[in-house]
Amino acid sequence: MAADVLQRDLGLTADGLAALTGAFPAAFALAMLPVGVALDRYGVKPTALALLAIAAAGSLLGAAATGPWSMLAAQIVLGIGCSGMLMCPVTYAAKTMPPQRFGLWGGIIQAFGNTGMLLSASPLALLVDHAGWRSGYVACALLAAGAATAVALVVKEMRAAPQAPRSMLADVREVLALSLSRDIRGPVVIAFASFAAVLGVRGLWGGPWLMEVKDLARVPAGNVLLACTVALIIGPAVAGVLERRFQRHRSAILVAGHLGAAAVIGLIVAGGPLGWGVAADVVLLAAFGLLISAQVICFALVRAAVPPERVGRALSAMNMSFFGGAAVLQALSGLAASAGGIGAALLVFAVALTICSVAFLRLPGPR
């Protein structure tokens, strides 16, 4: 929603902006190593409070950025701080819910978390138009402070089960080993493209596609993106219900959702030269949000594959792939945008979704 003014004020090209914003998921992915260990060692509440404080600091750094390097620092700090936004509640649910209920609750958690995207559509467009893009970062700092206050007042921490003394390095090695293990290899591979597509379509390139290719103003473009946002709120809860009801077929649901999302991206791009109206983008973006929401099944597959005392590490190992893939594919999409325009950037995610879905079907792992 602010890509154009960010490029202008920070002196960035399209591929430079993609590379710079890719620092966020890259830092996020690397932070998964200590975060996964901290969740199992120290518990959810202290880990969440520490990370929310870092996220607030990163937001203020973003508001004060004056060029590419200072914004890069802000993106890295933000990535570290936001690395627990999903993992903390998901790990809390994994440690307190039986496996057969975790898929449903994982979907509810992600659906509730995705409601924050509502703020980054029309409301952010209005804020940028009236107060500038820096005000968006200040608003994020205030949201982080509010979330930290809620965690401090509401979350009841559980005491971690006693464990044999281990070094932090040994714990980190275990997270890395889990990410490559046969136990969760399939979900880790499909996750590589899964969240990258959400960040790429809804976060980075959706706004520029609507404003530059479809000639919409900022606020109308934000209104169109609301369709995708609403779908990303409803979709995870629906996927959670489907996972619980059709557990024997959850892998098929996961793959169908990702291949369907890839096909929808292709249709969105095709609609540019074919001259499809904005109504088609509304429908296709909503369909994309619903289909890609099957990604929550990855969490259920990983939860079912490991014992409770290792669930924080295992979920963090998969989350490394979620956000590591986002960092890699956002950088690739920036190069594609420079070579072939925004449509080429979007197709990077369609190709990645297809490759990773096929690989998931061929790899061992939980089903």
N, C-alpha and C positions, 0 to 999 in steps of 0.2 A: 504493500500500500504506500510505502514511502521510497520505493526504489529510485524514482527519478530525482527526488530532492536530495537523497543521500549521495547519489552519484555526483550531482552538481556541487554540493557543499563540501564533500570530502575529496573531490577530484578523482573519481573512480570511473573506469570503463565497466561494461556489463560483465565481462569475465572477471574483472578485478573485484566487483561487488560479490559475485558468486564465490570466489575464492576466500574473500574476507568473511562472509557470513558462514562459509564452510568451517571456519575455525571454531564456531560454537559447537556443532556436533562432534568435531574432532576432540575438543577438550572434554566434552560430555562423555565420549566413549572412553578416553583414557582415565577419567575420574571414576569409571565403573570399578576399576581394580580396588582402590582403597574404600570406595563406598560399599561394595559388596562385603568386604571384610568387616567394615565398621558396623554394618547392619547386623551381622551375626555375632560380633564381639561385644558391641556396646549397646545395641538395641536401636529401635526406630526413632524414638523421641529425641535423644541427644544428637543423633546423626541429622535428623530433619532440621533441628534448630540451627545447627552449625551451617548447614548448606543454605538455608534461607537467608542467613546473615550475609553469606558470600554472594548470593544472588542479588540482594539489595545493593551491595557495594558495586557489583558489576553493572547494574542498571544506572547508577549514578556516574560511573565512568563513561558509559555510553552517552549519557546526556551531556557530558563535558568534552567529548571527543572533538578534536579540531582537524584531524587528518587520518589517513589510512592506518598509521601505526598505533595511534591512541585508540582508534576504534577496534583494531585487532586485539589490543590488550583487553578492552572491555568485553569483546566476544569470548575471549578465553576465560576470563573470570566468570562471566555469565554461564558459560558452558559447565564449568565446575560447580557453580552454585545450583544450577537447575538439574544436575545429574541425579538428584534424589526425588524430584517432583513426582515421578511415577513409581520409582523403585521403593520408596518408603511405604506408601500405602499398599502397594502390591505385596511387599514382603510381610507387612503386618497382617494382611488377609491370609497369606500363605501359611503363616505360623499359627493362626487362630482358627482357620476354616478347614474342614475335612476336604480331601482332594476332589470329591464329587461335587462340592459346592463352589470350589475355587474358580472354575471357569466362568460361572455366572457372576460372581463378585468381581472377578478381574474385569469383565465387561462393564459392570456398573461403575467401577472406579475410573476406567478410561473414559467412559461416556461423561461422567461428571467432570473429569479433568478437561475434556475437550470443550466444555461450555466456555472456557476461557477464550477459545478462538472467536467467540461471538464479539469479543471486545476488539479483536484485530481485523474485523471486517469494516462495516460502516462506521462504528464508533471511532476507530482509529483513523479512518479517512477524514472524518469531520474534525478530529483533534489536530491532525497534521495540517489540514487546510486553515484552521483558525489559530493554532498556537505553535505550529512547527513540529518537526519530527523529534526534537529533543524532549518535548513534553511527553511523548510516548514512553521514553525511558524513565522519566520521573514518575509517571503513573505506575510503571512496573515496579519501581523501588517501593512505592507505597503499598502495592499489592503484596509484595514479599513480606513487608513488615506486618501487614494484616494477617497473612497466613501464619507467620511465626507466632504471633499472639494467640491465634486460634489453636495451634498445636500445643503451646505451653499450657493453655487453659483446659483443653478437652482431651488430649490423647493420654491414655493410661498406659504407662510403660510396663511391659512384662520383663521379668528378670530372665536373662539368658541362661540356658542350661550350662552347668559347669563343664569346661572342656580342658583337655590336657594342654599345658603351656606350649605355645607355638610362637615362632617369630612372625613378624609382619610379612617378611619376605616369603616365608613358607605359605602363608595364606594367599598372597598375591600369585604365587606359582600355581596354587590350586585353582584359582579363578581362570588363569590362562589355560591350564590343562583341561578344565571343564569345557571351555569354549571349543576345544578341538576333539573332545571325547566322543566316542560312539553314542553315548547316552543321549546327547542333545544336539548332535551334529546337524540333523535335518532342520530343526527349528532355527538354529543359528544361521544356516545358509539362506533360508527364505527371508529371515529377518533383515539380512543385509540390504535387500532392495525395498523392503516393506515400508519402513518409516521414512526412508529417503524419498519415496514417491509422495508421501503426505507432505513433507516439508517442501519438496520441489514444486508440486502442483498447487497446493493450497498456500504455501508460505512464500516461496521465492518468485515463481514465474507466472502464477495465476493472475496477479494484478497487472504486471506488464503485458501479458497476453491480451487481457481485456482492454487495457488503456491504449496500447500501441497498435495492436492488430485489429481489434474490434472498435477502436476509436471512442471508447467510453471515457467520461470524466471520472475523477477519483472516487467520488461518493457513489455514483451508479455502479462502478466496478466493485466497490465494497458490498453493495446490495446484492450483486450477482454471486459473489463469493459466499454470502450468507447461506445460499442453498447447499454448498459443499459443507459449510460449517455445521449446519443443522443435521445433515446426514452423518457427519463424523461424531455427533453427539448421540444420535439415535442408533447408529450402526453397531457400536461396541456392545451395547446392551442387548440388541437383537442377536448378535453373534454369540454372546454369552449364553443366552437362552437356547440357541440352536446347539451349541457345544454340549450343554447339559442334557438335552433331549436326545441328541443323535451322536453319542460319544463314539460309537463304532465307526462313524463316518466323518469324524471331525477333520481328519486330514484332507478328505475330499472337499469339504466345505472351505478349508483354508486355501487350497490350491485353486479352486474355482473362483474364489473371491479375488485372488491376486491376478489370475489370467484375465478375468473379467475387467479388472481395473486397468490392466495393460491395454485391452481392446478399447476401452472408453477413452483413454488418453489418445490413442490413434484416431478415434473419431473426432475428438476435440480439435486436433491438429488438422485433420482433413476438412473440417468445417471452415477453416480460414480461406483457402483458395476456392472452396465451393460456395462461399458467400452465405453460409448459414447464419440466421439471425441470432440475437442474444438469447432468445427463448431456448434454442438448442443448447447453448452453453449452460444455461440454468439446469436443464434436465440432465445433461451429461456430467456436470460437476456434482450434482446430487447423487447420480448413479455411482460415480467414482468414490464418493465418501462412504456410501453404503457398502460397496464391494470390498474396498481396502480395509474396512473395519474388521474383517475376518482375521486380521493380524492378532487380535487378542487371544485367539486359540493357541498361538505360540506359547504364551505364558502357561496355559493349562497343560500343554504337552511337556514343558520343562518341569513344572511342579510335580507331575505324575512320575517323572523319571528319577527324582532324587529324594532322599530322606529329608525330614523337616530341618535338621540341623545344618544342612548344606544348601537350603533353598535360597538364602540371600546371595551366596556366591554363584549359584547356578543361574539365577535370574539376572544377576549382574553380568555374567558371562554372555548371556544372550543379548542383554541391552547394549553391551559393547558392540555387537554386530549391528543392532538397530541403528546406532548413532555413528559408528565407524563407517557403515555403508552410506549414511547420509552425507558425511564429510567427503568421501571419495566421489560419490555420484554428483554432488553439487558442484564440485570442482570440474568434473567432466562435462556437466551441463553448461557451465560457463564457457568452456572451450567450444562446445557445440553451438552455443548462442553466437559466439564471435564468428564462427565459420558459416552457419546456416540460419541464424535467426532464432527467435524464441520457440518456434515450432520444433526445430531440431533439438533444442534444450529439453523440451518436454518429452520428446521421443526417446531420449536417453533413459528415462525412467520406465517407459513402456518396455524397452528391450531388456533392461535389468530385471524387471518383474518376471518376464517370460523365462529368462535364463535361470533365475534362482528358483522359480516354481518347478521347472523341469528337473533341476538338480535335486530339489527336495524329494521328489518322487523316487529318485534313483539311489538316494543315500539311506543308510541305516539310521535308526533312531526311534523315538517314541511315536506311536500312532494312536 
